[in-house]
């Protein structure tokens, strides 16, 4: 009888044959959740796009507040950008706009919206349905 070492032990011992056991299960959302607080324009657009694109790795339980804040920053950015475009001498506001840009990019990075962050999260390719799943769904719909 052969005794296999658990993968966790293999990993600790530095074995190249240990399987990665740090994976986690994610659920694909059925529909975009409602924002926690009111969003307008760019913020609401970002909310909808983010849930649509990141549905396989964004969690409604743990990421929703960070996404809400990021979308609120996007709404604020839209207003501040319009002000700066109308007031070319508003350098304080222009600097504030650049600071907002950095905060938004930082938050989007935390949510996995850069290629390197998706790799870090283990998300290499996001596909809602495989071709086989699509064919099976079409067949089931025809049979109904």
C-alpha positions in Angstrom: 0.0 0.0 0.0 1.4 3.3 -1.0 1.1 6.3 1.3 0.6 9.6 -0.4 1.7 12.8 1.4 -1.0 15.5 1.5 -0.5 18.3 -0.9 -0.1 20.8 1.9 2.9 18.8 3.3 4.4 18.5 -0.2 4.2 22.2 -0.6 5.8 22.9 2.8 8.6 20.5 1.9 9.1 22.3 -1.4 8.0 19.5 -3.7 7.4 20.5 -7.3 4.6 17.9 -7.5 2.3 19.5 -5.0 -1.1 20.6 -6.4 -2.2 24.1 -5.6 -4.8 23.9 -2.8 -5.4 27.6 -2.3 -8.2 27.9 -4.9 -11.6 29.2 -4.0 -15.0 28.8 -5.4 -16.8 31.8 -7.0 -20.4 32.0 -8.0 -21.5 33.8 -11.1 -24.2 36.4 -10.3 -27.5 36.1 -12.1 -28.3 39.8 -12.2 -26.5 43.0 -11.3 -27.3 43.9 -7.6 -28.7 47.3 -6.7 -26.2 49.8 -5.5 -26.0 50.3 -1.7 -26.5 54.1 -2.1 -27.6 56.4 -5.0 -25.3 56.5 -8.0 -25.6 58.7 -11.1 -24.1 58.9 -14.6 -20.5 57.5 -14.6 -20.8 55.9 -11.2 -23.9 53.9 -12.2 -22.3 53.0 -15.6 -19.2 51.7 -13.7 -21.4 49.8 -11.3 -23.1 47.9 -14.1 -20.0 47.3 -16.2 -18.0 46.1 -13.2 -20.7 43.5 -12.2 -21.1 42.4 -15.8 -17.3 42.0 -16.5 -16.1 40.9 -13.0 -19.1 38.7 -12.1 -16.9 35.6 -11.7 -14.5 37.1 -9.2 -16.2 40.0 -7.5 -18.0 39.0 -4.3 -21.4 40.5 -3.3 -20.4 39.8 0.3 -16.9 41.2 0.5 -16.3 43.5 -2.4 -19.6 45.4 -2.7 -18.7 48.3 -0.4 -15.3 48.9 -2.1 -17.1 48.9 -5.5 -19.8 51.3 -4.2 -17.1 53.7 -3.0 -15.3 53.4 -6.3 -18.5 54.2 -8.2 -19.2 57.2 -5.9 -15.7 58.4 -6.7 -16.5 58.1 -10.4 -19.6 60.2 -9.9 -17.6 62.8 -8.1 -14.9 62.6 -10.8 -17.5 63.3 -13.5 -18.7 66.5 -11.8 -15.1 67.6 -11.0 -14.0 67.0 -14.6 -16.8 69.0 -16.0 -15.9 71.9 -13.7 -12.2 71.7 -14.6 -13.1 71.7 -18.3 -15.2 74.8 -17.9 -12.6 76.6 -15.6 -9.2 76.3 -17.2 -7.5 78.2 -14.3 -8.9 75.9 -11.6 -5.5 74.2 -10.9 -6.5 73.1 -7.3 -9.5 71.3 -8.7 -7.4 69.8 -11.6 -5.0 68.4 -9.0 -7.9 67.0 -7.0 -9.2 65.4 -10.2 -5.8 63.7 -10.7 -5.9 62.5 -7.1 -9.4 61.1 -7.7 -8.1 59.3 -10.8 -5.4 57.6 -8.8 -7.9 56.5 -6.1 -10.2 55.1 -8.7 -7.4 53.2 -10.5 -6.1 51.9 -7.1 -9.6 50.7 -6.1 -10.2 49.0 -9.5 -6.8 47.3 -9.1 -7.9 46.0 -5.7 -11.0 44.7 -7.4 -9.0 42.8 -10.0 -9.4 45.0 -13.0 -5.8 45.1 -14.3 -4.2 42.1 -16.0 -1.6 41.6 -13.2 -4.3 41.7 -10.5 -6.4 39.2 -12.4 -3.4 36.9 -12.6 -2.8 37.3 -8.9 -6.4 36.3 -8.3 -6.0 33.3 -10.6 -8.5 34.7 -13.1 -6.8 34.3 -16.5 -9.8 34.3 -18.8 -13.4 35.1 -18.1 -16.0 33.4 -20.1 -19.6 33.3 -19.0 -20.4 30.0 -20.7 -18.4 27.4 -22.6 -19.4 26.5 -26.1 -20.6 23.2 -24.9 -22.9 24.9 -22.3 -24.2 27.2 -25.0 -25.0 24.3 -27.3 -26.7 22.4 -24.5 -28.8 25.4 -23.6 -29.9 26.0 -27.2 -30.8 22.3 -27.5 -32.8 22.4 -24.2 -34.6 25.5 -25.4 -35.5 23.9 -28.7 -36.9 20.8 -26.9 -39.2 22.9 -24.8 
